[in-house]
C-alpha cells in the first residue's frame, strides 16, 4: 500500500465520521469513531490485520535510531505560530499526539486519571510530562535523543486500547456536551501542559469543544496532522 492510499482511506472514513456525528445514532457514532481511531493507531490496538500508518512509522523508528530523524512539525501551518520549532525528531510526533490523546480521553472525557505516570515517564526516558508544544529546536533534538521508542510504543498501545473502551461507553448526552472547566484545568495541574503560551493555549482550545469535537480532533484527525510528516520521510512507501 502506498502512503497516498493510506491517506485517502483515512480521510474517506473521517468524512463519514463528521457526518454521522451530526445524527443521533449513537451506535453508528461509536462504530465509526472506533473505525477511524483504529486507522491511526498501531494495529494491535484494535486487532486489525493490516499495518496502519502508525505501524509503518513505528517500525521504521525502531531501527537504526531513526527516531531522531528530523522532519517537519506539520505539513501545514495550522498551529506553527504556537510552536517552539518547525522541525522536530520523528519520535516527537508520536509523543505529542498520543500524549494528547491520553490527557483528553481520560481527564477530559472520562474524568479519570491519565495512564501516564512517573513509572511510564521513566521507561520512556522523557524529560518532560507535557505535550512538547513549546520545545525549542535544540530542546526538541535533545528530547528525541533521550526517548526509548519501544517504551513509547507500549504507552501508545495502552493509550489507544484505553481510549477505545472510553469511546464504547459514551452516551449521546456526553458526546453533545462540553466538559466542566475544572477538568480542563486538571490537565495543567498534572503537568500535561505548561504555562508557556505555546502550550497553555491547548486548554483554551479543548475547553471550547464538545466531546464530539474532541472525537474529531484530539482523538482522530489530530493524528493525521502529525503522522503524515513522518510517513513522507520514510524510504519504505
C-alpha positions, -999 to 999 in steps of 0.1 A, spaced: 0 0 0 13 35 -9 12 64 15 -14 81 -7 -37 51 -5 -33 52 33 -42 89 35 -72 85 11 -87 56 31 -84 75 64 -98 108 50 -128 90 35 -137 74 68 -131 107 87 -156 125 64 -181 98 73 -174 103 109 -181 140 106 -214 132 90 -225 106 115 -217 129 144 -244 152 131 -270 124 138 -285 109 170 -275 74 160 -253 65 190 -243 31 177 -233 45 143 -212 72 160 -194 48 182 -188 23 154 -174 50 130 -153 66 157 -137 32 165 -131 26 128 -112 59 123 -94 55 156 -81 21 145 -67 36 113 -44 60 131 -31 36 158 -9 5 158 -29 -25 145 -26 -43 178 -48 -16 194 -79 -27 175 -68 -61 164 -66 -51 127 -47 -74 103 -31 -48 81 -4 -24 91 -16 11 98 2 45 92 13 43 129 28 8 124 49 18 94 65 47 112 70 30 145 87 1 128 110 25 110 118 44 142 127 12 160 155 5 135 189 22 134 180 51 157 157 66 131 137 81 159 159 112 158 155 119 121 143 155 117 110 160 99 86 190 96 65 196 126 34 197 104 26 197 67 6 228 71 8 259 92 -22 252 114 -5 259 147 31 267 139 25 302 152 21 284 186 51 262 183 86 264 195 101 249 163 90 239 129 115 209 128 113 180 152 126 145 157 102 119 142 95 104 177 83 138 189 52 135 167 43 102 185 49 116 220 29 147 212 0 130 195 -7 102 219 2 122 250 -26 145 240 -49 115 234 -42 103 269 -50 136 285 -81 143 265 -97 108 266 -91 102 303 -91 136 321 -115 155 299 -139 128 286 -138 100 312 -130 122 342 -104 97 355 -66 97 359 -44 96 328 -23 65 320 9 85 321 27 84 355 62 86 369 69 49 360 58 54 324 79 86 321 110 68 335 106 39 310 102 62 280 130 84 292 111 116 286 125 147 302 90 164 302 55 155 312 36 179 288 28 176 251 60 192 239 44 221 221 68 247 233 101 229 229 127 250 210 147 233 183 177 223 204 154 211 232 134 190 207 166 174 193 178 165 228 143 152 237 144 129 207 178 115 217 166 105 251 133 88 241 130 50 243 108 43 213 100 7 224 86 20 257 69 48 239 52 23 216 40 4 247 25 36 261 8 44 227 -8 9 227 -20 13 263 -35 47 255 -52 35 223 -68 5 239 -80 25 269 -95 52 246 -115 26 227 -130 14 260 -140 50 268 -155 55 233 -175 23 236 -192 36 268 -201 71 257 -237 83 258 -252 107 233 -256 133 260 -218 131 267 -210 134 230 -231 165 226 -218 182 259 -188 202 268 -167 192 298 -165 211 331 -138 237 334 -122 220 364 -113 190 342 -96 213 317 -76 229 345 -67 195 358 -45 190 328 -24 220 338 -22 207 374 -9 173 363 17 188 340 0 179 307 6 215 295 29 242 308 22 279 315 41 288 283 16 305 259 27 280 232 15 252 254 -13 265 276 -34 276 246 -44 240 242 -66 243 273 -85 272 257 -89 252 225 -101 219 243 -123 239 266 -144 251 237 -151 216 223 -179 192 229 -169 156 234 -179 151 198 -155 178 188 -128 161 208 -135 129 189 -130 148 156 -97 164 166 -76 151 195 -88 115 191 -87 111 153 -78 139 129 -50 153 151 -31 121 144 -34 129 107 -18 163 113 13 146 127 17 112 112 20 122 75 51 144 80 68 112 94 55 89 67 65 112 39 101 109 51 102 72 52 120 54 24 97 24 25 64 36 9 
